[in-house]
Amino acid sequence: MQHPKYAIVLALALAALFVPGRAAVSRASASETTTIRIASLAPPGSSFVKVLKAWSRTLQKETEGRVELRVFSGGSEGSDRDLVKRIKAGKLDAAGVATTGLSMVAPELQVLTAPGLLTDDDQLDRVREKLDARFQKAIEDGGFKLLAWGDGGKNRVFSSTAFATPADLAGKPAWAGKNNAVSLAYANGLGANPVKVGSSGVLPGLKSGKLEVVPASAMAAVAFQWYTKLKYMTSSNFNIIVGGSIISKKKLDELSEADRKVLLDTAKRAAAKLDQIVGRDDDRAYQTLLTRGITEVDTRANEAAWNAAAKKARDQLAQRGVYSKSLLKAVEAAAAP
């Protein structure tokens, strides 16, 4: 699942974002300051929002007051889909979104989360580096510019009942999220019965028995207390949660070339540090789950069956036109070391 609120569970090192810059020789007046309205679903006071504000201070310093961020948090601007719509309508300028949001800008980016395709950070980094021009063009064709990628941990399969292979999950109710083609395809690939509910419906669904299978990251399982109703999780993950911060091209074009460069540079520096922290915290969450009684399911014992389920989902997504078969092959080739 590409959960839009994963950012709120990250323990972020704010100090790393205070990047030294040259001393400001002058400060822009309020009339000369360009304000970028950026939205996040994270609640006020959360680490993620503090990071956005710290980024704004760094941005102001390095542009000598010419550019700042105005942060809207707590879901006040709506869901991932709402954020993209509001940017297109000119009511926002930028947002931090997960795959659902990115897919509204460039649907083919969903290939990065195709089940079983890219399961470790090195693979994902190689693909984004080698196919950068193609992905950037897709985003720009949608009227946006990518400020920086942002990943949110590794998606695993959790269940309230014992399982060893996908066949053990056949017919069981599995969370497929809303407006999420990838999660729906994976539930079908597993042979489970997809249940389309929002993230807020996961815990009630587990409590009532309307949900038994939940693909999620370890961080999400801990943060949203889903683990309290789950007993088993896979040792391996089937994809990496991919997101990013995007800005409208129109807003970006308001900045001078020098200030655009500073904006992109500071965004990438912040994102790089956050990715390190996300990986660390996801690993810690996984270990926490083990200590709290969640049983690890070693997928290597039935690797062929799990790979087949993932491939079925990937092929279904290509057949449905979520991404092209040629792009799928290009990503497969780029992922190779």
C-alpha positions as CSV (number, residue, x, y, z in Angstrom):
1,M,0.0,0.0,0.0
2,Q,1.1,3.5,-0.6
3,H,-0.1,5.1,2.6
4,P,-0.2,8.9,2.4
5,K,0.6,9.4,6.0
6,Y,3.8,7.4,6.4
7,A,5.7,10.7,6.9
8,I,4.2,11.2,10.4
9,V,5.9,8.1,11.7
10,L,9.4,9.0,10.8
11,A,11.9,10.1,13.5
12,L,13.7,12.9,11.7
13,A,17.0,14.5,12.5
14,L,16.2,18.2,12.1
15,A,19.7,19.4,12.7
16,A,20.8,17.8,9.5
17,L,18.6,20.2,7.5
18,F,20.3,23.3,8.8
19,V,22.8,23.4,6.0
20,P,25.4,26.1,6.2
21,G,25.0,28.7,3.6
22,R,26.7,31.9,2.7
23,A,26.0,34.8,5.0
24,A,23.2,36.9,3.8
25,V,24.3,40.4,2.7
26,S,20.8,41.7,2.3
27,R,17.2,40.6,3.0
28,A,14.5,40.7,0.5
29,S,11.5,42.8,1.4
30,A,8.1,41.1,1.9
31,S,7.0,42.3,-1.5
32,E,10.1,40.6,-3.1
33,T,9.6,37.3,-1.3
34,T,8.2,34.4,-3.2
35,T,6.1,32.1,-1.0
36,I,5.7,28.5,-2.0
37,R,2.5,27.0,-0.5
38,I,3.3,23.4,0.3
39,A,0.9,20.9,1.9
40,S,1.4,17.8,4.0
41,L,-1.0,15.3,5.6
42,A,1.2,15.1,8.6
43,P,-0.2,16.7,11.8
44,P,1.0,20.1,13.1
45,G,3.9,19.6,15.5
46,S,5.0,16.3,13.9
47,S,8.6,15.7,12.9
48,F,7.8,15.9,9.2
49,V,6.2,19.3,9.5
50,K,9.1,20.5,11.6
51,V,11.4,19.4,8.8
52,L,9.4,21.3,6.3
53,K,9.7,24.4,8.4
54,A,13.4,23.8,8.9
55,W,13.8,23.4,5.2
56,S,12.0,26.8,4.7
57,R,14.5,28.5,7.1
58,T,17.4,27.0,5.2
59,L,15.8,28.0,1.9
60,Q,15.3,31.6,3.1
61,K,18.9,31.8,4.3
62,E,20.4,30.5,1.0
63,T,18.2,32.7,-1.2
64,E,18.8,35.7,1.1
65,G,15.1,35.9,1.9
66,R,13.8,35.7,-1.6
67,V,12.0,32.3,-1.2
68,E,10.2,30.7,1.6
69,L,7.8,27.8,2.3
70,R,4.4,28.2,3.8
71,V,3.4,24.9,5.3
72,F,-0.2,23.6,5.5
73,S,-0.4,20.4,7.6
74,G,-2.8,18.1,9.3
75,G,-4.6,17.1,6.2
76,S,-6.2,20.6,6.1
77,E,-5.9,20.6,2.3
78,G,-7.2,17.0,1.8
79,S,-5.8,13.7,0.7
80,D,-3.0,13.0,-1.8
81,R,-5.4,13.3,-4.6
82,D,-6.9,16.5,-3.2
83,L,-3.4,18.0,-2.9
84,V,-2.6,17.4,-6.6
85,K,-6.0,18.8,-7.6
86,R,-5.5,21.9,-5.5
87,I,-2.1,22.5,-7.1
88,K,-3.6,22.2,-10.5
89,A,-6.3,24.7,-9.5
90,G,-3.7,27.2,-8.3
91,K,-4.7,26.9,-4.7
92,L,-1.5,25.3,-3.6
93,D,2.0,25.3,-5.2
94,A,3.6,22.1,-3.9
95,A,3.0,19.0,-1.8
96,G,4.7,15.9,-0.4
97,V,2.8,13.0,-1.8
98,A,3.0,9.2,-2.0
99,T,2.5,7.0,-5.1
100,T,-1.2,7.8,-5.3
101,G,-0.5,11.5,-5.7
102,L,2.4,10.9,-8.1
103,S,0.2,8.6,-10.2
104,M,-2.2,11.5,-10.8
105,V,0.7,13.5,-12.3
106,A,2.4,10.7,-14.2
107,P,0.5,7.3,-14.0
108,E,3.5,5.4,-15.3
109,L,5.5,6.1,-12.2
110,Q,3.5,3.3,-10.6
111,V,5.9,0.9,-12.2
112,L,8.4,1.8,-9.4
113,T,6.1,0.0,-7.0
114,A,5.1,-2.9,-9.2
115,P,5.0,-6.0,-6.9
116,G,8.3,-7.9,-6.7
117,L,10.1,-5.6,-9.1
118,L,12.2,-3.3,-7.0
119,T,12.6,-4.6,-3.4
120,D,15.8,-3.0,-2.2
121,D,17.0,0.6,-2.1
122,D,20.0,0.0,-4.4
123,Q,17.7,-1.3,-7.2
124,L,15.3,1.6,-6.8
125,D,18.2,4.1,-6.9
126,R,19.7,2.5,-10.0
127,V,16.4,2.7,-11.8
128,R,15.7,6.3,-10.9
129,E,19.2,7.3,-11.9
130,K,19.2,5.5,-15.3
131,L,15.7,6.4,-16.2
132,D,15.7,9.9,-14.6
133,A,15.2,11.8,-17.9
134,R,12.1,9.7,-18.7
135,F,10.5,10.0,-15.3
136,Q,11.3,13.8,-15.1
137,K,9.7,14.3,-18.5
138,A,6.6,12.4,-17.5
139,I,6.2,14.6,-14.4
140,E,6.8,17.8,-16.4
141,D,4.4,16.7,-19.0
142,G,1.8,16.6,-16.2
143,G,2.6,20.2,-15.4
144,F,4.8,19.6,-12.4
145,K,8.5,19.4,-11.4
146,L,9.9,16.9,-9.0
147,L,11.7,18.6,-6.1
148,A,13.0,15.3,-4.7
149,W,12.1,11.6,-4.3
150,G,11.0,10.5,-0.9
151,D,10.6,6.8,0.2
152,G,8.5,5.5,3.1
153,G,9.7,2.1,4.0
154,K,9.2,-1.5,2.7
155,N,5.8,-3.1,2.2
156,R,5.4,-6.6,3.6
157,V,2.4,-8.9,3.9
158,F,0.8,-9.1,7.3
159,S,-2.0,-11.5,8.4
160,S,-4.1,-12.3,11.4
161,T,-3.9,-16.0,10.6
162,A,-1.0,-18.3,9.8
163,F,0.3,-18.5,6.2
164,A,3.3,-19.8,4.3
165,T,2.4,-19.3,0.7
166,P,0.1,-17.1,-1.3
167,A,-2.3,-20.1,-1.6
168,D,-2.8,-19.8,2.2
169,L,-4.2,-16.3,1.6
170,A,-6.6,-17.3,-1.2
171,G,-10.1,-15.9,-0.6
172,K,-9.2,-14.0,2.5
173,P,-10.1,-10.3,2.8
174,A,-7.1,-8.2,2.0
175,W,-6.7,-4.4,2.3
176,A,-6.4,-2.9,-1.2
177,G,-6.8,0.8,-0.3
178,K,-8.7,3.3,-2.4
179,N,-7.7,4.4,-5.9
180,N,-4.6,2.2,-5.7
181,A,-4.1,0.1,-8.8
182,V,-0.9,-1.6,-7.5
183,S,-2.3,-2.8,-4.2
184,L,-5.5,-4.0,-6.0
185,A,-3.4,-6.0,-8.5
186,Y,-1.2,-7.5,-5.7
187,A,-4.3,-8.6,-3.7
188,N,-5.5,-10.3,-6.9
189,G,-2.1,-11.8,-7.5
190,L,-2.2,-13.4,-4.1
191,G,-5.6,-14.8,-4.8
192,A,-7.0,-12.8,-1.9
193,N,-10.3,-10.9,-1.8
194,P,-9.6,-7.2,-2.2
195,V,-11.3,-4.8,0.2
196,K,-11.2,-1.2,-0.8
197,V,-11.2,0.9,2.3
198,G,-9.2,4.0,3.4
199,S,-6.4,3.6,5.9
200,S,-8.7,4.7,8.7
201,G,-10.8,1.6,8.1
202,V,-7.9,-0.9,8.5
203,L,-8.0,-1.2,12.3
204,P,-11.8,-1.4,12.5
205,G,-11.7,-3.9,9.7
206,L,-9.2,-6.1,11.6
207,K,-11.2,-5.9,14.8
208,S,-14.4,-6.9,13.1
209,G,-12.8,-9.6,10.9
210,K,-13.7,-7.8,7.7
211,L,-9.9,-7.7,7.0
212,E,-7.4,-10.4,7.7
213,V,-4.5,-9.6,5.3
214,V,-2.8,-6.2,5.4
215,P,0.1,-5.3,3.1
216,A,2.0,-2.5,4.9
217,S,5.3,-1.3,6.1
218,A,6.6,-2.2,9.6
219,M,6.5,1.5,10.5
220,A,2.8,1.8,9.6
221,A,1.9,-1.4,11.4
222,V,3.5,0.0,14.6
223,A,2.4,3.6,14.2
224,F,-1.3,2.8,13.5
225,Q,-1.5,0.0,15.9
226,W,-2.5,-2.5,13.2
227,Y,0.0,-5.0,14.7
228,T,-2.2,-5.5,17.7
229,K,-4.6,-7.5,15.5
230,L,-2.0,-9.1,13.3
231,K,0.1,-12.2,14.1
232,Y,2.2,-12.9,11.1
233,M,4.4,-11.0,8.6
234,T,6.7,-11.8,5.7
235,S,10.4,-11.7,6.1
236,S,10.7,-10.1,2.7
237,N,9.0,-7.1,1.2
238,F,7.2,-6.9,-2.2
239,N,8.0,-3.3,-2.9
240,I,9.2,0.0,-1.5
241,I,6.8,2.9,-0.8
242,V,7.7,5.6,-3.3
243,G,6.7,9.2,-3.0
244,G,8.2,12.6,-3.5
245,S,7.8,16.4,-3.2
246,I,6.4,18.1,-6.3
247,I,5.8,21.7,-7.3
248,S,3.8,23.2,-10.2
249,K,6.0,24.2,-13.2
250,K,4.2,27.6,-13.2
251,K,5.3,28.3,-9.6
252,L,8.8,27.1,-10.3
253,D,9.1,29.4,-13.3
254,E,8.4,32.4,-11.0
255,L,11.8,31.9,-9.5
256,S,15.1,33.1,-10.9
257,E,17.4,30.5,-12.3
258,A,19.7,30.8,-9.2
259,D,16.8,30.5,-6.8
260,R,15.4,27.5,-8.6
261,K,18.8,25.8,-8.2
262,V,18.8,26.5,-4.5
263,L,15.3,25.2,-4.1
264,L,16.1,21.9,-5.9
265,D,19.4,21.6,-4.1
266,T,18.0,22.1,-0.6
267,A,15.1,19.7,-1.3
268,K,17.5,16.9,-2.4
269,R,19.7,17.4,0.6
270,A,16.8,17.2,3.0
271,A,15.3,14.1,1.1
272,A,18.7,12.3,1.2
273,K,18.9,12.6,5.0
274,L,15.2,11.6,5.4
275,D,15.7,8.5,3.4
276,Q,18.5,7.4,5.7
277,I,16.3,7.9,8.7
278,V,13.3,6.2,7.1
279,G,15.4,3.0,6.4
280,R,16.7,3.0,9.9
281,D,13.3,3.5,11.5
282,D,11.6,0.9,9.3
283,D,14.2,-1.7,10.3
284,R,13.7,-0.7,14.0
285,A,10.0,-1.1,13.6
286,Y,10.4,-4.5,12.1
287,Q,12.5,-5.6,15.1
288,T,9.9,-4.1,17.4
289,L,7.2,-6.2,15.9
290,L,9.3,-9.3,16.4
291,T,9.7,-8.5,20.1
292,R,5.9,-7.9,20.4
293,G,5.0,-11.4,19.3
294,I,4.6,-11.1,15.5
295,T,5.8,-14.3,13.8
296,E,8.1,-14.0,10.9
297,V,7.2,-15.9,7.8
298,D,10.3,-16.9,5.8
299,T,9.3,-16.4,2.2
300,R,12.5,-18.0,0.9
301,A,11.1,-21.4,1.6
302,N,8.4,-20.8,-1.0
303,E,10.1,-18.2,-3.1
304,A,8.8,-19.4,-6.4
305,A,5.2,-19.1,-5.3
306,W,5.7,-15.6,-4.0
307,N,7.5,-14.6,-7.2
308,A,4.8,-16.0,-9.3
309,A,2.1,-14.0,-7.4
310,A,4.1,-10.8,-7.8
311,K,4.7,-11.4,-11.5
312,K,0.9,-12.0,-12.0
313,A,0.3,-8.6,-10.5
314,R,2.9,-6.9,-12.6
315,D,1.6,-8.4,-15.8
316,Q,-2.0,-7.4,-14.8
317,L,-0.9,-3.8,-14.3
318,A,0.8,-3.8,-17.7
319,Q,-2.3,-5.3,-19.4
320,R,-4.5,-2.7,-17.8
321,G,-2.2,0.1,-19.1
322,V,-1.1,1.4,-15.8
323,Y,2.3,1.3,-17.3
324,S,3.6,0.0,-20.6
325,K,5.2,-3.4,-21.1
326,S,8.2,-1.6,-22.7
327,L,8.6,0.6,-19.5
328,L,8.4,-2.5,-17.3
329,K,11.2,-4.2,-19.3
330,A,13.3,-1.0,-19.2
331,V,12.9,-0.9,-15.4
332,E,13.9,-4.5,-15.1
333,A,17.0,-3.9,-17.1
334,A,17.9,-0.7,-15.2
335,A,17.5,-2.5,-11.9
336,A,20.3,-5.0,-12.7
337,P,23.7,-4.2,-11.1
